[in-house]
Amino acid sequence: MAIYHLSVKLITRTTGRSATAAAAYRAGEKILDNRTGQTFDYSRKKEVTYRRIFAPPNTPQWMKDREQLWNAVEQSEIRKDAQVAREIEVALPIELSPSQHIILLERFVHTQLTSKKIIADVCIHNKKGNPHAHILLTTRDINITNDGFGKKNRDWNSKEQLEEWREQWAKHCNRRLSIASSKSRIDHRSLQDQGLDQIPTVHVGANCHAMDKRCITSKRKELNTLIKEKNMSNEKNKQFIASLKLEGEAELVQEEIVQAKKSKHLFLNPTDFNNSKKYREAIFARTYIPILLEIFADHCTGVDEIETDIGTCFRINLNGGGKVFDYGSQIKVANGTDEEIKVAIKLAVEKGWQGIHLTGSDDFKSKVFVEAVLSGAFPPEKITGYKPSKADLEVVRDCKPTLKITNDSSVIKSYVVEKSDGSGTSSAEQAHLPRLKI
């Protein structure tokens, strides 16, 4: 279950810390501190799965180099008690995939940090059961004229700024969870402010975790176990009541999915094998339309929730007159135009799909394959239901000569899918092909 965590702390010399050491540890890299001559080497740290420096427009190129950036930060500070950096630490929802974590962080950093002229060094630590991110921030304004740093920006220390970051992180997480068809939500407010009848857990801390590794149970952990059991019993009662309202809908959902598979020009999510519940939740999510409008603001004139012959869906009305239909675990396009295909691929990426399975005409599949590969949205081996032609491969090789791709059936897999007339592949074909489960 997704949890809310966002904490902000300062990296100060008073506590014997430095920006270079903090950056090296969080990025899992080796950095030399030019001010002290000390080398910080954390290159053996294996849990770092993503690292990137985000900078405002017109930032000098050298500031996008981690070692140069944080050495310059240290050089710009003279005081012995200087605040050299600020860190935002956030918990990443376990319901989201690693690629969705990256999209979530990039959106948050662009809207809340770099837009305010803050440089952010973002690293993801993918610990088992505890994926989280460290966002290391500069404390001074960028001085483009002098190609360095200017004055300290005290506005970033305000309580109002902290509350804004906390609220916006919750909103960004909930948007991604909604797009991923997850019912989990987080809230930056306290349980009391939310009006929830739950007991808050106590902070465990690193010492208690160390005790746990030595098979020593701390009193704090015992207390949290009791609190969680009490809260969970209340939550199970609520979930049981909610599940009664969905009784009898499973067959209807399955029928809609079967009918959707028979349609032409369809994208299917081949990695979601248990999507009935997610599919239903995506259709009835009240916040889903505003999310789609935000994502495709430059591409569409509006989004409607409509009833079609294969079920309820969200229709994205494109500027050029095209239409893309979002059925949750399926995406359908009206005519197979280039504009529709680009939006459909972007929607699949936004929803966190790890691959796409295609139905429809060969011309449609060819367009999708080439666009998906050349745009970098999906690698060739993650596009199934279509075996690329020699012409497709030539186009890809011409535009991306470094991409290794062959026309071997062992590389480009196919799936058994019902044809639009209700028939399927022959029994001989079915014996050699895995069946796509939707």
Secondary structure, 3 states (H helix, E strand, C coil): CCCCCEEEEEEEHHHCCCHHHHHHHHHCCEEECCCCCCEEECCCCCCEEEEEEECCCCCCHHHHCHHHHHHHHHHHCCCCCCEEEEEEEEECCCCCCHHHHHHHHHHHHHHHCHHHCCCEEEEEEEECCEEEEEEEECCEEEECCCCEEEEECHHHHCHHHHHHHHHHHHHHHHHHHHHCCCCCCCCCCCHHHHCCCCCCCCCCHHHHHHHHHCCCCCHHHHHHHHHHHHHHHHHHHHHHHHHHHCCCCHHHHHHHHHHHHCCCCEEECCCCCCCHHHHHHHHHCCCHHHHHHHHCCCCEEEEEEEEECCEEEEEEEECCCCEEEECCCEEEECCCCHHHHHHHHHHHHHCCCCCEEEECCHHHHHHHHHHHHHCCCCCHHHEECCCCCHHHHHHHHHHCCCCCCCCCCCCCCCCECCCCCCCCCCHHHHCCCCECCC
